[in-house]
């Protein structure tokens, strides 16, 4: 589903938009979509599991190698 927005820009904001269009070669719509995603990321919304895990990814050398595939680890899960 497509939706459309209408925004009133000050002269300064319009100048920034034009500068970004020339610098990136992207359309106004694409720049607005990127801006929305950047703001969401900055606010901490919808982070991926990799983002949440952060520096701990790949640090654990001990533990079961089949934790994600072996059903025996789910026997008492949630109790």
C-alpha positions as CSV (number, residue, x, y, z in Angstrom):
1,X,0.0,0.0,0.0
2,X,1.4,3.3,-1.0
3,X,0.7,6.4,0.9
4,X,1.6,10.0,0.2
5,X,2.7,12.8,2.5
6,X,2.7,16.5,2.0
7,X,5.3,18.6,3.9
8,X,5.9,22.3,4.0
9,X,9.6,23.1,4.1
10,X,11.3,26.2,5.1
11,X,13.8,27.8,2.7
12,X,16.6,26.3,4.8
13,X,15.0,22.8,4.8
14,X,14.4,23.0,1.0
15,X,18.0,23.9,0.5
16,X,19.1,20.9,2.6
17,X,16.9,18.7,0.5
18,X,18.3,20.0,-2.7
19,X,21.8,19.6,-1.5
20,X,21.1,16.0,-0.5
21,X,19.5,15.2,-3.8
22,X,22.6,16.5,-5.7
23,X,25.0,14.8,-3.3
24,X,23.3,11.4,-3.3
25,X,21.6,11.4,-6.7
26,X,18.5,10.0,-4.9
27,X,14.9,11.2,-5.2
28,X,13.1,13.3,-2.6
29,X,10.9,10.3,-1.8
30,X,13.9,8.0,-1.2
31,X,15.6,10.6,1.0
32,X,12.5,11.0,3.1
33,X,12.2,7.2,3.5
34,X,15.9,6.9,4.5
35,X,15.4,9.8,7.0
36,X,12.4,8.0,8.6
37,X,14.4,4.8,9.0
38,X,17.3,6.7,10.5
39,X,15.1,8.4,13.1
40,X,13.5,5.1,14.0
41,X,16.9,3.5,14.4
42,X,18.1,6.5,16.5
43,X,15.0,6.1,18.8
44,X,15.8,2.4,19.2
45,X,12.8,1.0,17.5
46,X,12.6,-2.4,15.8
47,X,16.2,-3.4,16.4
48,X,17.4,-6.7,14.9
49,X,18.6,-9.6,17.0
50,X,22.2,-8.8,15.9
51,X,21.9,-5.2,17.1
52,X,20.5,-6.3,20.4
53,X,23.3,-8.9,20.9
54,X,25.9,-6.3,20.1
55,X,29.5,-7.2,21.1
56,X,28.5,-10.5,22.5
57,X,28.1,-12.0,19.0
58,X,30.8,-14.7,18.5
59,X,32.3,-14.3,21.9
60,X,31.0,-17.5,23.5
61,X,33.2,-20.5,22.9
62,X,31.7,-22.9,25.4
63,X,28.3,-24.4,25.4
64,X,26.4,-26.8,23.1
65,X,27.0,-26.4,19.4
66,X,23.5,-27.7,18.5
67,X,21.5,-25.4,20.8
68,X,19.3,-24.1,18.0
69,X,18.6,-27.5,16.4
70,X,18.5,-30.1,19.2
71,X,14.9,-30.4,20.7
72,X,16.2,-31.8,24.0
73,X,17.0,-28.3,25.0
74,X,13.4,-27.3,24.8
75,X,12.1,-30.0,27.3
76,X,11.7,-27.6,30.2
77,X,11.7,-24.4,28.2
78,X,9.1,-21.9,29.6
79,X,8.6,-23.6,33.0
